Amino acid sequence: MGIISWLIIGLIAGWLTGKLMGGPGKGALMDIIIGLIGALVGGYIMSFLGFKPEGGFIYTIIVATIGAVVFTWIFRKVTGGKT
């Protein structure tokens, strides 16, 4: 996947995470950052659970969203905020 694909996946995953987790919107740039961090976290979680890093665009968005939700949840627990 190219850089444009990763940015689109990050944007979609970050936006979905915002909708699932609630809280104020942070804008497209923060959605991309959260989505990309989520992709890393989700990829680690999936590899830990034994899933192979194969899949298409939708699979990648799902994994990135799961990772972003986990990341956001941990971030909120550590900081005590609703960010």
Secondary structure by P-SEA (a helix, b strand, c coil): ccaaaaaaaaaaaaaaaaaaaccccccaaaaaaaaaaaaaaaaaaaaaacccccccaaaaaaaaaaaaaaaaaaaaaaacccc
